[in-house]
Amino acid sequence: MTIGSLSIILILGIVNFVLVLFQLSTGLRWIKVPFGVHRKTGIAFFITASVHGLLGLIVS
């Protein structure tokens, strides 16, 4: 499963890494955002991590 020449699993892994960094920096108040933004990105992280893990299990 690829988009162009990149694996979908790789793309989701990179997106998850960015979302984890954002969640960490907003949770520790390094970046100040409203709580709603922090919550919505947490939900997005949960969804992308679930899809990333499911695709990883299916492919292997």
Sine and cosine of phi, psi and omega as CSV:
sin_phi,cos_phi,sin_psi,cos_psi,sin_omega,cos_omega
0.00,0.00,0.93,-0.37,-0.04,-1.00
-0.70,-0.71,0.42,-0.91,0.19,-0.98
-0.89,-0.46,0.92,-0.38,-0.14,-0.99
0.93,0.38,-0.90,-0.44,0.05,-1.00
-0.91,-0.42,0.08,1.00,-0.02,-1.00
-0.98,-0.19,0.63,-0.77,0.04,-1.00
-0.95,0.33,0.64,-0.77,0.05,-1.00
-0.89,0.46,-0.59,0.81,0.01,-1.00
-0.90,0.43,-0.65,0.76,0.05,-1.00
-0.90,0.44,-0.69,0.72,0.01,-1.00
-0.88,0.48,-0.72,0.69,0.01,-1.00
-0.91,0.42,-0.55,0.83,0.05,-1.00
-0.91,0.42,-0.65,0.76,0.04,-1.00
-0.93,0.38,-0.67,0.74,0.05,-1.00
-0.88,0.48,-0.68,0.74,0.03,-1.00
-0.88,0.47,-0.65,0.76,0.02,-1.00
-0.88,0.47,-0.69,0.73,0.03,-1.00
-0.90,0.43,-0.67,0.75,0.02,-1.00
-0.91,0.41,-0.60,0.80,0.05,-1.00
-0.90,0.43,-0.69,0.72,0.03,-1.00
-0.88,0.47,-0.65,0.76,0.02,-1.00
-0.91,0.41,-0.70,0.71,0.01,-1.00
-0.88,0.48,-0.67,0.74,0.01,-1.00
-0.90,0.43,-0.72,0.70,-0.05,-1.00
-0.94,0.34,-0.54,0.84,0.06,-1.00
-0.98,0.20,-0.55,0.84,0.04,-1.00
-0.93,0.37,-0.57,0.82,0.04,-1.00
-1.00,0.03,0.07,1.00,0.04,-1.00
0.91,0.42,0.45,0.89,0.14,-0.99
-0.95,0.31,-0.60,0.80,0.11,-0.99
-0.89,-0.45,0.79,-0.62,-0.04,-1.00
-0.99,-0.13,0.90,-0.43,0.06,-1.00
-0.73,-0.69,0.36,-0.93,0.08,-1.00
-0.89,0.45,0.42,-0.91,-0.04,-1.00
-0.87,0.49,-0.54,0.84,0.00,-1.00
-0.87,0.49,-0.63,0.78,0.04,-1.00
-0.92,0.40,-0.68,0.73,0.02,-1.00
-0.88,0.48,-0.67,0.74,-0.01,-1.00
-0.92,0.39,-0.68,0.73,-0.02,-1.00
-0.91,0.40,-0.62,0.78,0.05,-1.00
-0.94,0.33,-0.50,0.87,0.10,-0.99
-0.91,0.42,-0.65,0.76,0.06,-1.00
-0.91,0.41,-0.68,0.73,0.04,-1.00
-0.88,0.47,-0.63,0.78,0.04,-1.00
-0.89,0.45,-0.68,0.73,0.02,-1.00
-0.87,0.49,-0.69,0.72,-0.02,-1.00
-0.92,0.39,-0.74,0.67,-0.02,-1.00
-0.92,0.39,-0.57,0.82,0.04,-1.00
-0.93,0.37,-0.61,0.79,0.04,-1.00
-0.91,0.42,-0.71,0.70,0.03,-1.00
-0.91,0.42,-0.66,0.75,0.03,-1.00
-0.86,0.51,-0.73,0.68,0.02,-1.00
-0.92,0.40,-0.67,0.75,0.01,-1.00
-0.89,0.45,-0.70,0.71,0.04,-1.00
-0.90,0.43,-0.60,0.80,0.05,-1.00
-0.89,0.45,-0.63,0.78,0.04,-1.00
-0.94,0.34,-0.63,0.78,-0.02,-1.00
-0.92,0.40,-0.69,0.73,-0.07,-1.00
-0.94,0.34,-0.60,0.80,-0.07,-1.00
-1.00,0.07,0.00,0.00,0.00,0.00
